């Protein structure tokens, strides 16, 4: 494992952290044949976007190319390079800059040139490219999945593809419906995420689709319930057979939550599930 680092907690103590890739057992994930990226899907609730951004930065810093996408919906990034497909005009645009869209420079890519120009984004060492179909509702910009034809042509240029494959309506814990999550057939690994802020709070406030398990709004989300969701095919482990699977305990920002994560990690290990507890995208406990 690479050299450990430190972050400051809310109580200003120094807390040891670990490289995220190593903590999740993903260091050698892209040691594959050429034009065969490792595809990693993130499901559940409580910080998927933060985890995805942290992984993308770490992999890009290691000199690898990262493609960030969704099989459902994600918010429009506030910075970076975004390949945007507009279904209404059947056109591709390259957005660069920052400012939730308003501060981006936008350049149309002609049909015959888009692939060549997009590949130029990867020139040099590493890089992150977010891609998706633009969807605007009520003044809010989001991205949905790219048309499959475009995605198939673009994907081989990446070393790692990160797919947000589940929506939780901002809840820290999620139980999937029958049509969820949307895991692509080529997916190699799945990260099941929850937010530790949910533990001890009423399910009606923090557990999305609680009714699927017959849980009342008043019933608190316990550590045991969270472990069950992370280790069950009724939960975030759904559709993971034959794939790498890791549990991610997000929002581990206090010593109390760290102790909770240690207890939950022990329970997950007993069920054959490994993973890490994260604080602001940094791994602070490995199980």
MARLUMRO-476816 format. One line per field, with one value per residue: residue number from 1; x, z, y of N, C-alpha, C in turn. Coordinates in nm, 2 decimals. Layout:
nr = (NUM|...)
nc1 = (X|...)
nc3 = (Z|...)
nc2 = (Y|...)
cac1 = (X|...)
cac3 = (Z|...)
cac2 = (Y|...)
cc1 = (X|...)
cc3 = (Z|...)
cc2 = (Y|...)
END
This chain:
nr = (1|2|3|4|5|6|7|8|9|10|11|12|13|14|15|16|17|18|19|20|21|22|23|24|25|26|27|28|29|30|31|32|33|34|35|36|37|38|39|40|41|42|43|44|45|46|47|48|49|50|51|52|53|54|55|56|57|58|59|60|61|62|63|64|65|66|67|68|69|70|71|72|73|74|75|76|77|78|79|80|81|82|83|84|85|86|87|88|89|90|91|92|93|94|95|96|97|98|99|100|101|102|103|104|105|106|107|108|109|110|111|112|113|114|115|116|117|118|119|120|121|122|123|124|125|126|127|128|129|130|131|132|133|134|135|136|137|138|139|140|141|142|143|144|145|146|147|148|149|150|151|152|153|154|155|156|157|158|159|160|161|162|163|164|165|166|167|168|169|170|171|172|173|174|175|176|177|178|179|180|181|182|183|184|185|186|187|188|189|190|191|192|193|194|195|196|197|198|199|200|201|202|203|204|205|206|207|208|209|210|211|212|213|214|215|216|217|218|219|220|221|222|223|224|225|226|227|228|229|230|231|232|233|234|235|236|237|238|239|240|241|242|243|244|245|246|247|248|249|250|251|252|253|254|255|256|257|258|259|260|261|262|263|264|265|266|267|268|269|270|271|272|273|274|275|276|277|278|279|280|281|282|283|284|285|286|287)
nc1 = (0.08|0.04|0.21|0.07|-0.17|-0.28|-0.58|-0.78|-1.01|-1.35|-1.31|-1.06|-0.85|-0.58|-0.63|-0.55|-0.53|-0.59|-0.48|-0.74|-0.79|-0.63|-0.74|-0.99|-0.92|-0.85|-0.62|-0.49|-0.68|-0.70|-0.51|-0.52|-0.61|-0.54|-0.77|-0.97|-1.14|-1.17|-1.47|-1.66|-1.93|-2.14|-2.36|-2.66|-2.68|-2.60|-2.35|-2.24|-2.16|-1.95|-1.76|-1.71|-1.60|-1.36|-1.23|-1.19|-1.01|-0.79|-0.71|-0.67|-0.45|-0.26|-0.19|-0.38|-0.67|-0.99|-1.33|-1.63|-1.96|-2.32|-2.58|-2.83|-2.92|-2.72|-2.59|-2.51|-2.16|-1.96|-1.72|-1.44|-1.41|-1.67|-1.85|-2.12|-2.43|-2.69|-3.01|-3.22|-3.12|-2.96|-2.68|-2.33|-2.15|-1.87|-1.80|-1.62|-1.46|-1.60|-1.87|-2.13|-2.24|-2.31|-2.07|-1.92|-1.73|-1.86|-1.84|-1.94|-1.92|-1.86|-2.02|-1.84|-1.61|-1.61|-1.52|-1.24|-1.17|-1.25|-1.09|-0.85|-0.87|-0.76|-0.50|-0.16|-0.08|-0.30|-0.64|-0.97|-1.30|-1.63|-1.94|-2.25|-2.61|-2.78|-3.02|-3.27|-3.47|-3.70|-3.51|-3.29|-3.00|-2.92|-2.74|-2.81|-2.78|-2.54|-2.62|-2.60|-2.45|-2.26|-2.13|-2.01|-1.81|-1.65|-1.57|-1.35|-1.12|-1.07|-0.92|-1.04|-1.38|-1.63|-1.94|-2.24|-2.49|-2.74|-3.01|-3.09|-3.24|-3.12|-3.11|-2.94|-2.94|-3.04|-3.28|-3.30|-3.55|-3.74|-3.65|-3.40|-3.05|-2.92|-2.73|-2.47|-2.39|-2.12|-2.00|-1.75|-1.70|-1.87|-1.96|-2.11|-2.29|-2.34|-2.46|-2.33|-2.46|-2.72|-2.77|-2.95|-3.15|-3.49|-3.64|-3.82|-3.71|-3.45|-3.42|-3.45|-3.71|-3.80|-4.04|-4.02|-3.90|-4.08|-4.06|-4.14|-4.21|-4.13|-3.94|-3.61|-3.31|-3.08|-2.74|-2.73|-2.93|-2.83|-2.60|-2.72|-2.84|-2.62|-2.50|-2.67|-2.86|-3.10|-3.04|-2.77|-2.60|-2.71|-2.73|-2.45|-2.32|-2.04|-1.89|-1.65|-1.71|-1.75|-1.81|-1.90|-1.87|-1.98|-1.94|-1.80|-1.72|-1.67|-1.54|-1.72|-1.87|-1.66|-1.61|-1.85|-1.84|-1.63|-1.76|-1.96|-1.81|-1.69|-1.91|-1.98|-1.75|-1.78|-1.98|-1.85|-1.80|-1.61|-1.45|-1.44|-1.44|-1.52|-1.42|-1.51|-1.43|-1.19|-1.03|-1.06|-1.08|-1.04|-1.18)
nc3 = (0.00|-0.07|0.06|0.37|0.44|0.60|0.74|0.87|1.12|1.24|1.50|1.49|1.53|1.40|1.15|1.03|0.69|0.38|0.05|-0.18|-0.39|-0.32|-0.07|-0.15|-0.29|-0.56|-0.70|-0.91|-1.11|-1.37|-1.52|-1.79|-2.11|-2.40|-2.49|-2.33|-2.09|-1.73|-1.58|-1.34|-1.13|-0.93|-0.66|-0.45|-0.18|-0.02|-0.09|-0.34|-0.56|-0.46|-0.39|-0.65|-0.77|-0.62|-0.67|-0.95|-0.95|-0.82|-0.99|-1.23|-1.15|-1.14|-1.39|-1.57|-1.78|-1.73|-1.76|-1.68|-1.62|-1.64|-1.59|-1.53|-1.39|-1.34|-1.18|-1.35|-1.39|-1.21|-1.29|-1.52|-1.80|-2.02|-2.22|-2.40|-2.52|-2.72|-2.75|-2.88|-3.10|-3.21|-3.17|-3.06|-2.80|-2.66|-2.34|-2.15|-1.85|-1.58|-1.34|-1.33|-1.58|-1.69|-1.68|-1.85|-2.15|-2.47|-2.73|-3.04|-3.19|-3.50|-3.67|-3.82|-3.70|-3.42|-3.28|-3.33|-3.22|-2.96|-2.87|-2.85|-2.61|-2.43|-2.47|-2.36|-2.01|-1.83|-1.72|-1.70|-1.82|-1.83|-1.94|-2.12|-2.19|-2.23|-2.01|-1.93|-1.68|-1.53|-1.52|-1.42|-1.48|-1.59|-1.65|-1.85|-1.97|-2.24|-2.59|-2.70|-2.93|-2.95|-2.70|-2.72|-2.91|-2.78|-2.53|-2.53|-2.52|-2.26|-1.94|-1.71|-1.63|-1.47|-1.34|-1.24|-1.11|-0.99|-0.83|-0.54|-0.45|-0.28|-0.03|0.24|0.25|0.05|-0.09|-0.35|-0.62|-0.83|-1.09|-1.06|-0.95|-1.25|-1.41|-1.63|-1.88|-1.92|-1.68|-1.44|-1.17|-0.85|-0.63|-0.33|-0.16|0.14|0.37|0.68|0.83|0.85|1.05|1.33|1.29|1.19|0.96|0.77|0.71|0.61|0.46|0.14|-0.04|0.16|0.21|0.06|0.21|0.41|0.62|0.87|0.88|1.12|1.23|1.34|1.15|1.19|1.28|1.22|1.03|0.82|0.76|0.67|0.44|0.29|0.24|0.12|-0.15|-0.19|-0.14|-0.18|-0.30|-0.51|-0.83|-0.84|-0.88|-0.97|-1.00|-0.89|-0.56|-0.34|-0.02|0.08|0.33|0.38|0.49|0.73|0.96|1.22|1.54|1.67|1.46|1.33|1.51|1.49|1.22|1.24|1.39|1.21|0.99|1.08|1.10|0.83|0.72|0.84|0.68|0.44|0.30|0.19|0.23|0.27|0.50|0.46|0.47|0.34|0.09|0.14|0.25|0.57|0.72|0.68|0.59)
nc2 = (-0.12|0.23|0.53|0.65|0.91|1.22|1.36|1.64|1.61|1.69|1.76|1.85|1.67|1.47|1.24|0.92|0.84|0.65|0.56|0.56|0.38|0.16|0.10|0.00|-0.22|-0.19|-0.13|-0.26|-0.27|-0.18|-0.31|-0.45|-0.58|-0.38|-0.12|-0.21|-0.11|-0.09|-0.12|0.04|0.04|0.25|0.22|0.26|0.49|0.81|0.97|0.88|1.04|1.19|0.99|0.89|1.11|1.14|0.90|0.93|1.15|1.04|0.83|0.96|1.13|0.93|0.90|0.79|0.74|0.86|0.80|0.94|0.87|0.81|0.56|0.63|0.91|1.20|1.50|1.80|1.85|2.10|2.18|2.12|1.90|1.82|1.61|1.66|1.55|1.66|1.57|1.69|1.83|1.65|1.66|1.69|1.84|2.00|2.09|2.31|2.43|2.61|2.66|2.56|2.53|2.79|2.92|2.78|2.72|2.65|2.42|2.31|1.99|1.86|1.60|1.43|1.48|1.46|1.23|1.23|1.48|1.45|1.25|1.39|1.51|1.34|1.36|1.36|1.29|1.11|1.22|1.34|1.29|1.38|1.25|1.26|1.27|1.57|1.70|1.91|2.05|2.26|2.46|2.33|2.16|1.83|1.52|1.24|0.90|0.85|0.81|0.47|0.41|0.62|0.59|0.34|0.38|0.57|0.47|0.27|0.43|0.50|0.42|0.36|0.34|0.51|0.46|0.61|0.44|0.43|0.59|0.79|0.99|1.18|1.05|0.90|0.62|0.34|0.12|-0.10|-0.09|-0.31|-0.26|-0.16|-0.16|0.01|-0.18|-0.21|-0.46|-0.51|-0.44|-0.45|-0.43|-0.34|-0.08|-0.06|0.19|0.37|0.63|0.71|0.89|0.82|0.63|0.55|0.73|0.81|0.59|0.69|0.94|0.89|0.66|0.54|0.41|0.24|0.10|-0.13|-0.32|-0.34|-0.16|0.07|0.43|0.54|0.36|0.32|0.34|0.10|-0.01|-0.29|-0.32|-0.16|-0.31|-0.54|-0.44|-0.37|-0.61|-0.78|-0.93|-0.82|-0.56|-0.34|-0.52|-0.64|-0.79|-0.84|-1.08|-1.27|-1.05|-0.80|-0.68|-0.42|-0.27|0.06|0.29|0.59|0.93|0.92|1.10|1.16|1.07|0.90|0.80|0.67|0.46|0.33|0.25|0.06|-0.14|-0.21|-0.28|-0.51|-0.68|-0.69|-0.82|-1.07|-1.16|-1.20|-0.96|-0.70|-0.37|-0.01|0.26|0.60|0.95|1.25|1.15|1.03|0.73|0.61|0.39|0.04|-0.26)
cac1 = (0.00|0.12|0.22|-0.05|-0.18|-0.36|-0.68|-0.83|-1.15|-1.42|-1.25|-0.92|-0.75|-0.53|-0.68|-0.48|-0.61|-0.53|-0.52|-0.87|-0.78|-0.57|-0.84|-1.10|-0.87|-0.86|-0.50|-0.45|-0.80|-0.69|-0.40|-0.60|-0.56|-0.57|-0.91|-1.07|-1.14|-1.24|-1.60|-1.70|-2.06|-2.17|-2.50|-2.69|-2.71|-2.51|-2.22|-2.18|-2.09|-1.82|-1.67|-1.68|-1.50|-1.24|-1.16|-1.15|-0.89|-0.67|-0.67|-0.61|-0.32|-0.17|-0.16|-0.48|-0.78|-1.11|-1.46|-1.74|-2.09|-2.44|-2.68|-2.95|-2.90|-2.62|-2.59|-2.40|-2.04|-1.94|-1.59|-1.38|-1.45|-1.79|-1.90|-2.26|-2.51|-2.82|-3.10|-3.31|-3.06|-2.87|-2.54|-2.24|-2.08|-1.76|-1.81|-1.50|-1.46|-1.66|-1.98|-2.26|-2.29|-2.31|-1.93|-1.85|-1.72|-1.93|-1.80|-2.00|-1.83|-1.92|-2.03|-1.72|-1.48|-1.62|-1.44|-1.10|-1.15|-1.26|-0.96|-0.75|-0.88|-0.68|-0.35|-0.08|-0.09|-0.42|-0.74|-1.11|-1.40|-1.76|-2.02|-2.39|-2.71|-2.83|-3.16|-3.30|-3.61|-3.71|-3.38|-3.19|-2.93|-2.86|-2.70|-2.85|-2.69|-2.52|-2.66|-2.51|-2.35|-2.15|-2.06|-1.93|-1.69|-1.57|-1.53|-1.22|-1.01|-1.05|-0.86|-1.14|-1.51|-1.71|-2.08|-2.34|-2.59|-2.85|-3.05|-3.14|-3.32|-3.05|-3.12|-2.81|-2.95|-3.13|-3.31|-3.34|-3.67|-3.72|-3.58|-3.28|-2.99|-2.90|-2.59|-2.44|-2.35|-1.98|-1.95|-1.65|-1.71|-1.97|-1.94|-2.24|-2.26|-2.44|-2.41|-2.34|-2.55|-2.85|-2.78|-3.02|-3.25|-3.61|-3.63|-3.89|-3.62|-3.32|-3.41|-3.53|-3.78|-3.81|-4.15|-3.99|-3.87|-4.18|-4.01|-4.23|-4.13|-4.07|-3.84|-3.48|-3.21|-2.98|-2.62|-2.76|-3.01|-2.74|-2.51|-2.80|-2.86|-2.49|-2.45|-2.78|-2.90|-3.21|-2.98|-2.67|-2.53|-2.80|-2.66|-2.31|-2.27|-1.93|-1.83|-1.59|-1.80|-1.70|-1.90|-1.84|-1.94|-1.95|-1.97|-1.73|-1.65|-1.64|-1.49|-1.84|-1.90|-1.56|-1.64|-1.97|-1.79|-1.56|-1.85|-2.03|-1.71|-1.67|-2.03|-1.97|-1.65|-1.84|-2.06|-1.77|-1.80|-1.50|-1.46|-1.38|-1.51|-1.47|-1.45|-1.48|-1.37|-1.07|-1.05|-1.01|-1.09|-1.05|-1.23)
cac3 = (0.00|-0.08|0.19|0.43|0.46|0.72|0.72|0.99|1.15|1.29|1.63|1.46|1.54|1.28|1.13|0.92|0.57|0.29|-0.09|-0.20|-0.48|-0.24|0.03|-0.21|-0.36|-0.70|-0.75|-1.04|-1.18|-1.52|-1.58|-1.88|-2.25|-2.46|-2.53|-2.25|-1.96|-1.61|-1.56|-1.20|-1.10|-0.79|-0.63|-0.31|-0.14|0.07|-0.13|-0.46|-0.64|-0.39|-0.41|-0.79|-0.80|-0.55|-0.75|-1.08|-0.93|-0.79|-1.11|-1.33|-1.10|-1.16|-1.54|-1.64|-1.84|-1.66|-1.82|-1.58|-1.69|-1.57|-1.66|-1.48|-1.39|-1.25|-1.19|-1.44|-1.32|-1.20|-1.35|-1.60|-1.94|-2.03|-2.36|-2.39|-2.63|-2.72|-2.83|-2.97|-3.23|-3.25|-3.18|-2.95|-2.76|-2.56|-2.25|-2.07|-1.77|-1.45|-1.32|-1.35|-1.72|-1.73|-1.70|-1.94|-2.29|-2.54|-2.87|-3.11|-3.25|-3.62|-3.67|-3.87|-3.63|-3.28|-3.22|-3.33|-3.13|-2.82|-2.83|-2.82|-2.47|-2.36|-2.50|-2.24|-1.91|-1.75|-1.76|-1.66|-1.91|-1.80|-2.06|-2.10|-2.27|-2.15|-1.97|-1.85|-1.63|-1.43|-1.50|-1.36|-1.58|-1.55|-1.76|-1.86|-2.04|-2.38|-2.69|-2.69|-3.04|-2.92|-2.59|-2.76|-2.98|-2.69|-2.41|-2.54|-2.50|-2.12|-1.86|-1.61|-1.65|-1.34|-1.38|-1.13|-1.17|-0.90|-0.77|-0.41|-0.41|-0.17|0.09|0.27|0.24|-0.06|-0.12|-0.50|-0.67|-0.92|-1.21|-1.01|-1.02|-1.39|-1.42|-1.77|-1.89|-1.92|-1.55|-1.37|-1.02|-0.80|-0.50|-0.26|-0.08|0.23|0.45|0.82|0.90|0.86|1.16|1.45|1.25|1.14|0.82|0.68|0.67|0.55|0.38|0.02|-0.07|0.29|0.20|0.00|0.32|0.51|0.73|0.90|0.88|1.25|1.27|1.32|1.08|1.28|1.22|1.17|0.91|0.72|0.72|0.59|0.31|0.21|0.22|0.07|-0.29|-0.18|-0.12|-0.28|-0.36|-0.62|-0.96|-0.83|-0.89|-1.06|-1.01|-0.77|-0.49|-0.22|0.05|0.11|0.44|0.37|0.60|0.86|0.98|1.36|1.61|1.70|1.33|1.31|1.59|1.43|1.10|1.28|1.42|1.08|0.90|1.14|1.06|0.69|0.70|0.87|0.56|0.32|0.23|0.23|0.18|0.35|0.55|0.39|0.51|0.24|-0.02|0.18|0.33|0.71|0.79|0.58|0.65)
cac2 = (0.00|0.35|0.60|0.70|1.06|1.26|1.47|1.69|1.58|1.80|1.79|1.90|1.57|1.42|1.10|0.86|0.80|0.55|0.58|0.51|0.26|0.05|0.07|-0.07|-0.33|-0.16|-0.08|-0.32|-0.30|-0.15|-0.39|-0.53|-0.56|-0.25|-0.09|-0.28|-0.04|-0.15|-0.05|0.03|0.10|0.29|0.21|0.29|0.63|0.87|1.01|0.82|1.14|1.23|0.88|0.89|1.22|1.11|0.79|0.99|1.23|0.96|0.75|1.06|1.17|0.82|0.90|0.71|0.82|0.82|0.84|0.95|0.86|0.76|0.48|0.69|1.06|1.27|1.64|1.86|1.89|2.24|2.21|2.02|1.88|1.74|1.58|1.67|1.51|1.72|1.49|1.77|1.87|1.54|1.72|1.68|1.97|1.99|2.20|2.32|2.55|2.60|2.75|2.49|2.54|2.93|2.96|2.69|2.75|2.54|2.41|2.20|1.89|1.81|1.45|1.36|1.52|1.46|1.13|1.27|1.59|1.40|1.17|1.48|1.55|1.25|1.37|1.38|1.19|1.11|1.31|1.30|1.33|1.34|1.24|1.23|1.34|1.69|1.70|2.04|2.06|2.37|2.54|2.24|2.07|1.70|1.43|1.10|0.81|0.87|0.71|0.36|0.41|0.71|0.54|0.23|0.44|0.65|0.39|0.21|0.53|0.52|0.31|0.33|0.40|0.52|0.48|0.62|0.35|0.43|0.72|0.77|1.12|1.25|0.98|0.83|0.47|0.31|-0.02|-0.09|-0.14|-0.43|-0.22|-0.10|-0.05|-0.01|-0.23|-0.25|-0.60|-0.51|-0.39|-0.54|-0.41|-0.26|-0.02|-0.03|0.30|0.42|0.74|0.68|0.99|0.76|0.54|0.60|0.83|0.74|0.54|0.78|1.05|0.86|0.53|0.55|0.28|0.16|0.01|-0.26|-0.42|-0.33|-0.08|0.19|0.56|0.57|0.27|0.38|0.27|0.05|-0.07|-0.42|-0.30|-0.11|-0.42|-0.63|-0.38|-0.37|-0.75|-0.86|-0.91|-0.73|-0.43|-0.29|-0.63|-0.69|-0.79|-0.84|-1.21|-1.28|-0.92|-0.75|-0.60|-0.35|-0.18|0.19|0.36|0.73|1.03|0.87|1.22|1.19|0.95|0.82|0.73|0.57|0.34|0.26|0.19|-0.05|-0.25|-0.25|-0.35|-0.65|-0.75|-0.72|-0.92|-1.20|-1.20|-1.20|-0.84|-0.61|-0.23|0.09|0.38|0.72|1.08|1.34|1.09|0.96|0.61|0.62|0.26|-0.06|-0.39)
cc1 = (0.09|0.12|0.09|-0.05|-0.26|-0.47|-0.72|-0.98|-1.22|-1.37|-1.11|-0.82|-0.70|-0.57|-0.60|-0.57|-0.52|-0.57|-0.65|-0.87|-0.73|-0.68|-0.95|-1.05|-0.87|-0.74|-0.46|-0.57|-0.78|-0.57|-0.47|-0.55|-0.61|-0.71|-1.01|-1.07|-1.21|-1.36|-1.65|-1.83|-2.08|-2.32|-2.53|-2.72|-2.59|-2.37|-2.16|-2.10|-1.95|-1.72|-1.62|-1.57|-1.36|-1.16|-1.11|-1.02|-0.77|-0.62|-0.61|-0.47|-0.22|-0.14|-0.26|-0.59|-0.91|-1.23|-1.56|-1.87|-2.20|-2.52|-2.82|-2.95|-2.79|-2.63|-2.48|-2.28|-2.03|-1.81|-1.55|-1.43|-1.57|-1.83|-2.05|-2.33|-2.65|-2.91|-3.18|-3.25|-2.97|-2.72|-2.46|-2.17|-1.98|-1.77|-1.69|-1.51|-1.52|-1.78|-2.12|-2.32|-2.27|-2.17|-1.85|-1.84|-1.78|-1.89|-1.87|-1.90|-1.90|-1.92|-1.91|-1.60|-1.49|-1.53|-1.29|-1.08|-1.16|-1.14|-0.85|-0.75|-0.79|-0.53|-0.28|-0.11|-0.22|-0.53|-0.88|-1.21|-1.53|-1.85|-2.16|-2.48|-2.77|-2.98|-3.18|-3.45|-3.61|-3.59|-3.27|-3.13|-2.88|-2.82|-2.76|-2.75|-2.67|-2.59|-2.56|-2.41|-2.23|-2.07|-1.97|-1.80|-1.60|-1.51|-1.39|-1.10|-0.98|-0.98|-0.96|-1.27|-1.59|-1.85|-2.17|-2.46|-2.72|-2.88|-3.12|-3.22|-3.26|-3.06|-2.99|-2.82|-3.06|-3.15|-3.36|-3.48|-3.64|-3.64|-3.44|-3.18|-2.97|-2.76|-2.57|-2.38|-2.19|-1.92|-1.87|-1.67|-1.82|-1.93|-2.08|-2.22|-2.38|-2.37|-2.43|-2.43|-2.69|-2.87|-2.84|-3.13|-3.37|-3.60|-3.71|-3.81|-3.50|-3.31|-3.51|-3.58|-3.79|-3.93|-4.13|-3.95|-3.97|-4.14|-4.09|-4.14|-4.07|-3.96|-3.70|-3.40|-3.10|-2.85|-2.65|-2.84|-2.92|-2.65|-2.59|-2.82|-2.73|-2.45|-2.56|-2.81|-3.03|-3.17|-2.88|-2.59|-2.60|-2.72|-2.51|-2.24|-2.16|-1.86|-1.76|-1.70|-1.73|-1.81|-1.83|-1.93|-1.90|-1.99|-1.92|-1.65|-1.62|-1.59|-1.60|-1.87|-1.79|-1.57|-1.75|-1.92|-1.71|-1.65|-1.92|-1.94|-1.69|-1.79|-2.03|-1.87|-1.70|-1.92|-1.99|-1.76|-1.69|-1.52|-1.39|-1.48|-1.44|-1.51|-1.41|-1.40|-1.23|-1.10|-0.99|-1.02|-1.11|-1.09|-1.24)
cc3 = (0.00|0.06|0.24|0.44|0.58|0.67|0.86|1.01|1.21|1.42|1.62|1.50|1.40|1.26|1.01|0.81|0.48|0.15|-0.12|-0.28|-0.40|-0.13|-0.02|-0.29|-0.51|-0.77|-0.89|-1.13|-1.33|-1.59|-1.67|-2.02|-2.30|-2.51|-2.46|-2.11|-1.85|-1.59|-1.41|-1.18|-0.96|-0.77|-0.48|-0.29|-0.07|0.02|-0.25|-0.54|-0.59|-0.41|-0.56|-0.82|-0.74|-0.63|-0.88|-1.06|-0.91|-0.91|-1.21|-1.28|-1.12|-1.31|-1.62|-1.68|-1.77|-1.73|-1.71|-1.65|-1.59|-1.65|-1.61|-1.50|-1.30|-1.28|-1.29|-1.36|-1.32|-1.27|-1.44|-1.74|-1.95|-2.18|-2.35|-2.52|-2.61|-2.81|-2.93|-3.10|-3.28|-3.27|-3.05|-2.93|-2.66|-2.47|-2.16|-1.98|-1.63|-1.44|-1.35|-1.48|-1.77|-1.75|-1.79|-2.08|-2.36|-2.68|-2.93|-3.18|-3.38|-3.61|-3.71|-3.79|-3.48|-3.22|-3.22|-3.23|-2.98|-2.78|-2.80|-2.68|-2.39|-2.38|-2.37|-2.14|-1.83|-1.80|-1.72|-1.76|-1.86|-1.92|-2.03|-2.19|-2.18|-2.13|-1.89|-1.81|-1.52|-1.41|-1.44|-1.47|-1.52|-1.67|-1.74|-1.95|-2.19|-2.47|-2.70|-2.81|-3.01|-2.80|-2.63|-2.83|-2.88|-2.58|-2.42|-2.51|-2.35|-2.06|-1.76|-1.64|-1.52|-1.38|-1.25|-1.18|-1.09|-0.85|-0.64|-0.36|-0.29|-0.04|0.11|0.25|0.13|-0.07|-0.27|-0.53|-0.77|-1.04|-1.18|-0.95|-1.17|-1.41|-1.56|-1.77|-1.87|-1.78|-1.49|-1.22|-0.98|-0.66|-0.44|-0.15|0.02|0.31|0.60|0.89|0.92|0.99|1.28|1.41|1.19|0.99|0.72|0.64|0.59|0.46|0.26|-0.01|0.04|0.28|0.14|0.10|0.43|0.63|0.75|0.90|1.01|1.30|1.24|1.23|1.17|1.21|1.16|1.04|0.79|0.67|0.64|0.45|0.22|0.17|0.15|-0.08|-0.30|-0.17|-0.23|-0.34|-0.47|-0.75|-0.95|-0.85|-1.00|-1.08|-0.88|-0.70|-0.36|-0.15|0.09|0.22|0.44|0.49|0.74|0.91|1.13|1.42|1.64|1.57|1.30|1.39|1.54|1.30|1.13|1.31|1.29|0.99|0.95|1.10|0.91|0.65|0.73|0.76|0.43|0.24|0.28|0.17|0.27|0.40|0.51|0.46|0.40|0.13|0.01|0.27|0.46|0.78|0.68|0.65|0.54)
cc2 = (0.13|0.42|0.66|0.85|1.09|1.36|1.52|1.66|1.70|1.85|1.83|1.80|1.52|1.27|1.05|0.82|0.71|0.58|0.50|0.38|0.14|0.00|-0.02|-0.19|-0.32|-0.12|-0.13|-0.34|-0.27|-0.22|-0.49|-0.51|-0.43|-0.24|-0.17|-0.22|-0.12|-0.06|-0.07|0.11|0.14|0.29|0.24|0.43|0.69|0.89|0.94|0.92|1.18|1.12|0.87|0.99|1.19|1.00|0.85|1.07|1.15|0.88|0.85|1.10|1.06|0.80|0.81|0.79|0.77|0.88|0.83|0.96|0.82|0.66|0.53|0.84|1.10|1.42|1.69|1.90|2.05|2.28|2.10|2.01|1.78|1.73|1.57|1.64|1.58|1.64|1.57|1.81|1.76|1.59|1.69|1.81|1.93|2.11|2.20|2.45|2.52|2.69|2.69|2.52|2.69|2.98|2.87|2.75|2.63|2.54|2.29|2.12|1.84|1.66|1.38|1.38|1.49|1.35|1.17|1.38|1.55|1.32|1.27|1.53|1.46|1.26|1.41|1.27|1.21|1.20|1.25|1.37|1.28|1.34|1.21|1.31|1.45|1.68|1.83|2.04|2.17|2.44|2.46|2.15|1.94|1.63|1.29|1.02|0.86|0.77|0.60|0.36|0.50|0.65|0.43|0.27|0.51|0.57|0.33|0.30|0.54|0.40|0.26|0.41|0.39|0.55|0.50|0.55|0.34|0.57|0.70|0.90|1.18|1.18|0.91|0.68|0.44|0.16|-0.02|-0.15|-0.25|-0.39|-0.16|-0.20|-0.09|-0.05|-0.27|-0.39|-0.61|-0.46|-0.49|-0.54|-0.32|-0.21|0.01|0.07|0.33|0.54|0.71|0.78|0.93|0.68|0.61|0.70|0.75|0.71|0.63|0.90|1.01|0.74|0.54|0.41|0.19|0.06|-0.12|-0.37|-0.41|-0.26|0.05|0.32|0.59|0.48|0.32|0.28|0.23|0.01|-0.20|-0.41|-0.26|-0.22|-0.52|-0.57|-0.39|-0.51|-0.84|-0.83|-0.84|-0.58|-0.40|-0.40|-0.70|-0.68|-0.79|-0.98|-1.22|-1.15|-0.88|-0.66|-0.54|-0.27|-0.05|0.26|0.50|0.81|0.98|0.99|1.25|1.06|0.85|0.74|0.63|0.44|0.26|0.19|0.06|-0.17|-0.30|-0.33|-0.49|-0.73|-0.79|-0.82|-1.06|-1.26|-1.21|-1.08|-0.75|-0.47|-0.14|0.20|0.51|0.85|1.18|1.28|1.02|0.85|0.63|0.49|0.15|-0.19|-0.50)
END
